[in-house]
Amino acid sequence: MKRPSEEYATAAKAVTALEAEMARQLLADAGLPCLVHGPDFDRAELGASHGMVRRVDVLVAPADADKARAVLDQAWGPDRKA
């Protein structure tokens, strides 16, 4: 079985869990499904705000990668870390 990061394209890399949730909503509003992938073992206990220390990636289908990055660039600016 492949790891998600091998099957999907990265729309945003190493963002906090809170930023990932915002990215997920921005992409959903644009009609682009995404997957948030990364360490989250204590998120269930402490909530998304605890993820400020943890880094996760926002993954999309390879065909949607350019559009997803454009959506995030429009919302956060092209200088965002991705």
Residue, then its C-alpha position, 0 to 999 in steps of 0.5 A: m500500500k502506498r503512503p498518501s503522500e506518494e499518491y497525491a500532490t502537495a497543495a500546502k506543506a508543513v502547515t499547522a493543523l489549524e492552517a490545514e483546517m482552514a486550507r481544507q475549507l478553502l479548497a472545499d469551497a472551491g470544489l476541491p477535495c483534499l486530505v490532511h496528512g501528518p502526525d495527529f495522535d493527540r489531536a483527538e484529546l486536545g483539539a486542532s489548536h494543539g496542532m500549532v506545534r505539529r506540522v501536516d501536509v494538505l494533499v490533493a489529487p494530482a490533477d487538482a494540484d495547480k488549482a488548489r495552490a492557486v486557491l491557497d495563493q489567492a487566500w494567503g498570498p504567494d509567499r506562503k510556505a508550501 
